[in-house]
Amino acid sequence: MCELSKLPNIGAVLEQQLLQVGIDSPEKLAEIGSKQAWLRIRAMDSSACYNRLCALEGAIEGIRWHALSTAIKKELLDFYKSF
């Protein structure tokens, strides 16, 4: 395990997926952003869902994804629905 698993919402499976797409630190995740990280994961795993996108955003913000603001959840949902 690496530092990614210490972030909220990042379990073993999501950590492995992040590592597989070249994201190996919390700093790199924050730099890339949740949307681009999700797109990279989606390219290798078509089951990547809205909840995973929210989990990534929550991890960047340091909170459980359920606590994301309504505005951010809506923005992420709109982004997700565009695919």
PyMOL CGO cylinders between C-alpha atoms (Angstrom):
from pymol import cmd
from pymol.cgo import CYLINDER

trace = [
    CYLINDER, 0.00, 0.00, 0.00, 1.06, 3.59, -0.57, 0.3, 1, 1, 1, 1, 1, 1,
    CYLINDER, 1.06, 3.59, -0.57, -0.07, 7.01, 0.58, 0.3, 1, 1, 1, 1, 1, 1,
    CYLINDER, -0.07, 7.01, 0.58, -3.16, 6.89, -1.63, 0.3, 1, 1, 1, 1, 1, 1,
    CYLINDER, -3.16, 6.89, -1.63, -4.87, 4.37, 0.63, 0.3, 1, 1, 1, 1, 1, 1,
    CYLINDER, -4.87, 4.37, 0.63, -4.63, 6.85, 3.51, 0.3, 1, 1, 1, 1, 1, 1,
    CYLINDER, -4.63, 6.85, 3.51, -6.99, 9.22, 1.68, 0.3, 1, 1, 1, 1, 1, 1,
    CYLINDER, -6.99, 9.22, 1.68, -10.73, 9.07, 2.35, 0.3, 1, 1, 1, 1, 1, 1,
    CYLINDER, -10.73, 9.07, 2.35, -12.66, 6.90, -0.12, 0.3, 1, 1, 1, 1, 1, 1,
    CYLINDER, -12.66, 6.90, -0.12, -9.56, 5.14, -1.47, 0.3, 1, 1, 1, 1, 1, 1,
    CYLINDER, -9.56, 5.14, -1.47, -9.70, 1.41, -0.84, 0.3, 1, 1, 1, 1, 1, 1,
    CYLINDER, -9.70, 1.41, -0.84, -7.44, -1.29, -2.19, 0.3, 1, 1, 1, 1, 1, 1,
    CYLINDER, -7.44, -1.29, -2.19, -9.19, -1.62, -5.57, 0.3, 1, 1, 1, 1, 1, 1,
    CYLINDER, -9.19, -1.62, -5.57, -9.29, 2.10, -6.33, 0.3, 1, 1, 1, 1, 1, 1,
    CYLINDER, -9.29, 2.10, -6.33, -5.71, 2.49, -5.15, 0.3, 1, 1, 1, 1, 1, 1,
    CYLINDER, -5.71, 2.49, -5.15, -4.61, -0.27, -7.56, 0.3, 1, 1, 1, 1, 1, 1,
    CYLINDER, -4.61, -0.27, -7.56, -6.48, 1.39, -10.41, 0.3, 1, 1, 1, 1, 1, 1,
    CYLINDER, -6.48, 1.39, -10.41, -4.86, 4.74, -9.67, 0.3, 1, 1, 1, 1, 1, 1,
    CYLINDER, -4.86, 4.74, -9.67, -1.44, 3.13, -9.65, 0.3, 1, 1, 1, 1, 1, 1,
    CYLINDER, -1.44, 3.13, -9.65, -2.19, 1.38, -12.94, 0.3, 1, 1, 1, 1, 1, 1,
    CYLINDER, -2.19, 1.38, -12.94, -2.99, 4.71, -14.60, 0.3, 1, 1, 1, 1, 1, 1,
    CYLINDER, -2.99, 4.71, -14.60, 0.16, 6.39, -13.30, 0.3, 1, 1, 1, 1, 1, 1,
    CYLINDER, 0.16, 6.39, -13.30, -1.22, 8.19, -10.27, 0.3, 1, 1, 1, 1, 1, 1,
    CYLINDER, -1.22, 8.19, -10.27, 1.00, 7.20, -7.38, 0.3, 1, 1, 1, 1, 1, 1,
    CYLINDER, 1.00, 7.20, -7.38, 0.62, 9.94, -4.79, 0.3, 1, 1, 1, 1, 1, 1,
    CYLINDER, 0.62, 9.94, -4.79, -2.02, 12.23, -3.29, 0.3, 1, 1, 1, 1, 1, 1,
    CYLINDER, -2.02, 12.23, -3.29, -0.20, 15.18, -4.84, 0.3, 1, 1, 1, 1, 1, 1,
    CYLINDER, -0.20, 15.18, -4.84, -0.36, 13.68, -8.30, 0.3, 1, 1, 1, 1, 1, 1,
    CYLINDER, -0.36, 13.68, -8.30, -4.07, 12.91, -7.85, 0.3, 1, 1, 1, 1, 1, 1,
    CYLINDER, -4.07, 12.91, -7.85, -4.71, 16.53, -6.84, 0.3, 1, 1, 1, 1, 1, 1,
    CYLINDER, -4.71, 16.53, -6.84, -2.65, 17.81, -9.78, 0.3, 1, 1, 1, 1, 1, 1,
    CYLINDER, -2.65, 17.81, -9.78, -4.50, 15.65, -12.30, 0.3, 1, 1, 1, 1, 1, 1,
    CYLINDER, -4.50, 15.65, -12.30, -7.91, 16.19, -10.73, 0.3, 1, 1, 1, 1, 1, 1,
    CYLINDER, -7.91, 16.19, -10.73, -10.81, 13.86, -10.18, 0.3, 1, 1, 1, 1, 1, 1,
    CYLINDER, -10.81, 13.86, -10.18, -12.26, 14.10, -13.68, 0.3, 1, 1, 1, 1, 1, 1,
    CYLINDER, -12.26, 14.10, -13.68, -9.03, 13.28, -15.51, 0.3, 1, 1, 1, 1, 1, 1,
    CYLINDER, -9.03, 13.28, -15.51, -8.18, 10.53, -13.03, 0.3, 1, 1, 1, 1, 1, 1,
    CYLINDER, -8.18, 10.53, -13.03, -11.64, 9.05, -13.54, 0.3, 1, 1, 1, 1, 1, 1,
    CYLINDER, -11.64, 9.05, -13.54, -11.26, 9.22, -17.32, 0.3, 1, 1, 1, 1, 1, 1,
    CYLINDER, -11.26, 9.22, -17.32, -7.98, 7.32, -17.10, 0.3, 1, 1, 1, 1, 1, 1,
    CYLINDER, -7.98, 7.32, -17.10, -9.60, 4.66, -14.92, 0.3, 1, 1, 1, 1, 1, 1,
    CYLINDER, -9.60, 4.66, -14.92, -12.66, 4.50, -17.17, 0.3, 1, 1, 1, 1, 1, 1,
    CYLINDER, -12.66, 4.50, -17.17, -10.42, 3.83, -20.17, 0.3, 1, 1, 1, 1, 1, 1,
    CYLINDER, -10.42, 3.83, -20.17, -9.32, 0.56, -18.56, 0.3, 1, 1, 1, 1, 1, 1,
    CYLINDER, -9.32, 0.56, -18.56, -12.48, -0.23, -16.57, 0.3, 1, 1, 1, 1, 1, 1,
    CYLINDER, -12.48, -0.23, -16.57, -15.79, 0.54, -18.24, 0.3, 1, 1, 1, 1, 1, 1,
    CYLINDER, -15.79, 0.54, -18.24, -17.61, -0.08, -14.96, 0.3, 1, 1, 1, 1, 1, 1,
    CYLINDER, -17.61, -0.08, -14.96, -16.15, 3.12, -13.45, 0.3, 1, 1, 1, 1, 1, 1,
    CYLINDER, -16.15, 3.12, -13.45, -19.24, 4.82, -12.06, 0.3, 1, 1, 1, 1, 1, 1,
    CYLINDER, -19.24, 4.82, -12.06, -20.39, 8.17, -10.73, 0.3, 1, 1, 1, 1, 1, 1,
    CYLINDER, -20.39, 8.17, -10.73, -19.65, 7.06, -7.17, 0.3, 1, 1, 1, 1, 1, 1,
    CYLINDER, -19.65, 7.06, -7.17, -16.03, 6.40, -8.11, 0.3, 1, 1, 1, 1, 1, 1,
    CYLINDER, -16.03, 6.40, -8.11, -15.79, 9.88, -9.60, 0.3, 1, 1, 1, 1, 1, 1,
    CYLINDER, -15.79, 9.88, -9.60, -17.17, 11.35, -6.38, 0.3, 1, 1, 1, 1, 1, 1,
    CYLINDER, -17.17, 11.35, -6.38, -14.80, 9.19, -4.34, 0.3, 1, 1, 1, 1, 1, 1,
    CYLINDER, -14.80, 9.19, -4.34, -11.86, 10.66, -6.22, 0.3, 1, 1, 1, 1, 1, 1,
    CYLINDER, -11.86, 10.66, -6.22, -13.07, 14.22, -5.67, 0.3, 1, 1, 1, 1, 1, 1,
    CYLINDER, -13.07, 14.22, -5.67, -13.64, 13.53, -1.99, 0.3, 1, 1, 1, 1, 1, 1,
    CYLINDER, -13.64, 13.53, -1.99, -10.17, 12.05, -1.68, 0.3, 1, 1, 1, 1, 1, 1,
    CYLINDER, -10.17, 12.05, -1.68, -8.69, 15.22, -3.18, 0.3, 1, 1, 1, 1, 1, 1,
    CYLINDER, -8.69, 15.22, -3.18, -10.72, 17.37, -0.79, 0.3, 1, 1, 1, 1, 1, 1,
    CYLINDER, -10.72, 17.37, -0.79, -9.89, 15.11, 2.17, 0.3, 1, 1, 1, 1, 1, 1,
    CYLINDER, -9.89, 15.11, 2.17, -13.51, 14.23, 2.95, 0.3, 1, 1, 1, 1, 1, 1,
    CYLINDER, -13.51, 14.23, 2.95, -15.89, 11.31, 2.52, 0.3, 1, 1, 1, 1, 1, 1,
    CYLINDER, -15.89, 11.31, 2.52, -17.57, 11.71, -0.85, 0.3, 1, 1, 1, 1, 1, 1,
    CYLINDER, -17.57, 11.71, -0.85, -21.01, 11.83, 0.78, 0.3, 1, 1, 1, 1, 1, 1,
    CYLINDER, -21.01, 11.83, 0.78, -19.99, 15.18, 2.31, 0.3, 1, 1, 1, 1, 1, 1,
    CYLINDER, -19.99, 15.18, 2.31, -19.26, 16.85, -1.04, 0.3, 1, 1, 1, 1, 1, 1,
    CYLINDER, -19.26, 16.85, -1.04, -21.34, 19.95, -1.62, 0.3, 1, 1, 1, 1, 1, 1,
    CYLINDER, -21.34, 19.95, -1.62, -24.50, 19.67, -3.68, 0.3, 1, 1, 1, 1, 1, 1,
    CYLINDER, -24.50, 19.67, -3.68, -22.98, 21.95, -6.32, 0.3, 1, 1, 1, 1, 1, 1,
    CYLINDER, -22.98, 21.95, -6.32, -19.90, 19.75, -6.72, 0.3, 1, 1, 1, 1, 1, 1,
    CYLINDER, -19.90, 19.75, -6.72, -22.01, 16.59, -6.85, 0.3, 1, 1, 1, 1, 1, 1,
    CYLINDER, -22.01, 16.59, -6.85, -24.16, 18.15, -9.58, 0.3, 1, 1, 1, 1, 1, 1,
    CYLINDER, -24.16, 18.15, -9.58, -21.08, 19.23, -11.55, 0.3, 1, 1, 1, 1, 1, 1,
    CYLINDER, -21.08, 19.23, -11.55, -19.64, 15.72, -11.30, 0.3, 1, 1, 1, 1, 1, 1,
    CYLINDER, -19.64, 15.72, -11.30, -22.96, 14.14, -12.25, 0.3, 1, 1, 1, 1, 1, 1,
    CYLINDER, -22.96, 14.14, -12.25, -23.22, 16.36, -15.33, 0.3, 1, 1, 1, 1, 1, 1,
    CYLINDER, -23.22, 16.36, -15.33, -19.67, 15.40, -16.28, 0.3, 1, 1, 1, 1, 1, 1,
    CYLINDER, -19.67, 15.40, -16.28, -20.42, 11.70, -15.72, 0.3, 1, 1, 1, 1, 1, 1,
    CYLINDER, -20.42, 11.70, -15.72, -23.60, 11.84, -17.80, 0.3, 1, 1, 1, 1, 1, 1,
    CYLINDER, -23.60, 11.84, -17.80, -21.64, 13.32, -20.72, 0.3, 1, 1, 1, 1, 1, 1,
    CYLINDER, -21.64, 13.32, -20.72, -20.00, 9.89, -21.21, 0.3, 1, 1, 1, 1, 1, 1,
]
cmd.load_cgo(trace, "trace")
